[in-house]
Amino acid sequence: MKVMTSENSPDGRFCVDIFQRADGTWGFEQYRRDVEDGFWFPVSRYSALVFPDAVTARARAVAEIDWFS
């Protein structure tokens, strides 16, 4: 998997990665930063969704995640 874009929420607590899998399909995931240690953790199961291209993956991320636009 190769992350193509990663965008943080305005408060910096969350981010969304848009990625391409080795098989050419695309996906996205939302992560939360743990304040105590600074690590990112997935907070949803969006990464299991499969899209044919980055545009479609991003459009679905915008539709699913309130802060992401």
N, C-alpha and C positions, 0 to 999 in steps of 0.2 A: 504494500500500500504506500502511495506517495501523496502527502498532503500538498495540495495545490494552492489553497488559501486558508488562512486562519485569521478570524476577526474577533476582537474582544468586545464585550459589552461596555457601555459607557462607564460603568463603575469598576471595570477590570476584574470582576468576580467570575465571569463566565466567558467562554469563547466557543466559536463554532468552527470546525475544520471541514472543508470540502476536500475530498480525496478521490484518487483514482486507484482502483485495484489492479493487480497484475493481469487480470483477464480483460481489462479495458472498460469495465463498468465503473460507475461513480457512486459515491455515497456521501453522507455527512454525519457528524456527531457533535453533540453539545457537551462541554466540559465545565467543571467548576474548580476554581483554585482553592485549595485548602490553605487558609490564612496561617495556620500554625507552622506548616512546613513548606508552603509555596508550590506544592505539587498539584498537577491537574488530574481530575478524576472524571470519568464519564458519568453523566447524570441522567441519561436516557438510553434507549436502545435503538436509536435511529440508524446506527451503523449497519444494521441488518437489512435495511432497505436498499434496493438496487435500482439505479437509474442509468439511462443510456448515455447521458452527457452531463457536463458540469452545470449547464444552464438549468436543466430540469432538476438536478439535485439541489441547487441553490434556491430555486423557486419553491420547492417543497420545504426547505429549511425556513424560509421566510414565512410560509404559511403555518408552520408548526411552532415556531419559537417567537414569543411575543416581542422580545427586545431586538431581534435580528431583522434588519431590513436592508 
